[in-house]
Amino acid sequence: MKRLIAGLSIVVFSSITINAQNWPSFRGPNASGVIEGSKPPITWDVEKAQNVLWRTAIPGLSHASPIVWDNNIFVITAISSDSKAGFQAKDRGIGLANDDVKHTWMIYALDKRSGKILWTDKPYEGVPRAKRHVKATQANSTPVTDGRYVVALFGSEGLAAYDMKGKLLWKQDLGVLNPGLWDDKESSWGHSSSPIIYRDLVIVQADGHKQSFIAAFNLKDGKQAWRVERNEITSWTTPTIYQGKDRTELIANGGRYIRGYDPLTGKELWRFSDNDTQVKMQAPLIAHDLIYITGGYPPGRAMYAFRPGAAGDISLKSAEEKNTFLAWTSSKGSPYTPTPIIYGDVLYVIADNGVLSTYDAKTGALIYQQRLPSTFSASPVAADGRLYLASEDGDVFVVKAGRQYELLSRNTMGQPLMATPALSQGMLIVRGENAIYALGGS
């Protein structure tokens, strides 16, 4: 009997461990970017195939991150009929790409252990309904799964849901999603906010020139459960769920207001004025029973840490520096593109220009700053005492977590890295310009 109990304990523990290694959405569990016990590698060499478990070519262009559930990896892409189509990884302008040709939008399921393609589908074909920035693609939004459904948002082409074996269950047209330069309605840089799943709902935030809403759709059939008009300026941020003892809040970053909603009904719970901050891209972060909001243009705008449970308008009044629900604020420090990460009691912020700044997550006090020799669009991820930062130059920097800076390695992939990597069971899963890599080993 003792052996049986011990055996059952091992099975239960193994199941918990495996489930803990799922990376189901943008930045993994609730956009945290953190997974423990994965033990991804510190060093690897792509050219020599050292600590490279497999490489799978994926055609087309996409900045969407890979997601993981059990033994499945899911990625999306947009394949242009123009063989010269591409993106400019280090562009800092406002130019638009010319995509006025047929595209095919695809979803791929890969075997996590081997990289073998398990199934594919092409839910949409045609000329894109919206333009994109020269730095972006026509497939920027990371898919999401709960182990029953896989939902992918293909920008203005629409939302598509599958079962885990690749059967298309439903599609939903969301209209033209065209966020761009906030004061130029002809500017369309491409949608990139990713869907999230809460209970039996998939939730989408879409702030653009022709629309600004947040909406929930039933996972089972795709029917709209609720929709709230936001009257926001353009943004690219993915919403996040705060789940507390007393209530659950759907947190949505935005240029005009940071807001909390009831995720089951869409009812607005609270709002905080951010004074028309342009170009919001970062997902909200949840840690230490606080809600962290960053981002905006110009780079270096304010960062906020809110206490949950607010009601109504909690914006700062004239001459106020904080209030009951604002735990701390920093007048500067926000990144422009990457979402920061909270690991332990430290908030790590990587700026587009490579400056890594660390703050005490509970007080906002600056700990250290260090410049990395590259530029960044992808967001950092972390595991087992290490941060992984994928750069536009094609290098992954591995930095020791903690209150003192220590660079552990710099690993060259040989192609621009725009998508945020995924972590699962000893693997760092990296999306390059034309392939997915699984990196693992010592």
HELIX and SHEET records of a PDB file:
HELIX    1   1 LYS A    2  ALA A   20  1                                  19    
HELIX    2   2 PRO A   29  ALA A   31  5                                   3    
HELIX    3   3 GLY A  155  GLU A  157  5                                   3    
SHEET    1   A 4 VAL A  52  ALA A  57  0                                        
SHEET    2   A 4 ALA A 435  GLY A 440 -1                                        
SHEET    3   A 4 MET A 427  ARG A 431 -1                                        
SHEET    4   A 4 ALA A 422  SER A 424 -1                                        
SHEET    1   B 4 ILE A  67  TRP A  69  0                                        
SHEET    2   B 4 ASN A  72  SER A  80 -1                                        
SHEET    3   B 4 HIS A 103  ASP A 111 -1                                        
SHEET    4   B 4 ILE A 117  GLY A 126 -1                                        
SHEET    1   C 4 VAL A 144  THR A 145  0                                        
SHEET    2   C 4 TYR A 149  LEU A 153 -1                                        
SHEET    3   C 4 LEU A 159  ASP A 163 -1                                        
SHEET    4   C 4 LEU A 168  GLN A 172 -1                                        
SHEET    1   D 4 ILE A 196  TYR A 198  0                                        
SHEET    2   D 4 LEU A 201  ASP A 207 -1                                        
SHEET    3   D 4 SER A 212  ASN A 218 -1                                        
SHEET    4   D 4 GLN A 224  GLU A 229 -1                                        
SHEET    1   E 5 THR A 240  GLN A 243  0                                        
SHEET    2   E 5 THR A 248  ALA A 252 -1                                        
SHEET    3   E 5 TYR A 257  TYR A 261 -1                                        
SHEET    4   E 5 GLU A 268  SER A 273 -1                                        
SHEET    5   E 5 GLY A 312  ASP A 313  1                                        
SHEET    1   F 4 LEU A 285  ALA A 287  0                                        
SHEET    2   F 4 LEU A 290  ILE A 293 -1                                        
SHEET    3   F 4 MET A 303  PHE A 306 -1                                        
SHEET    4   F 4 LEU A 326  SER A 330 -1                                        
SHEET    1   G 4 ILE A 341  TYR A 343  0                                        
SHEET    2   G 4 VAL A 346  ILE A 350 -1                                        
SHEET    3   G 4 VAL A 355  ASP A 360 -1                                        
SHEET    4   G 4 LEU A 366  ARG A 371 -1                                        
SHEET    1   H 4 VAL A 381  ALA A 383  0                                        
SHEET    2   H 4 ARG A 386  ALA A 390 -1                                        
SHEET    3   H 4 ASP A 395  LYS A 400 -1                                        
SHEET    4   H 4 LEU A 407  THR A 412 -1                                        
END                                                                             
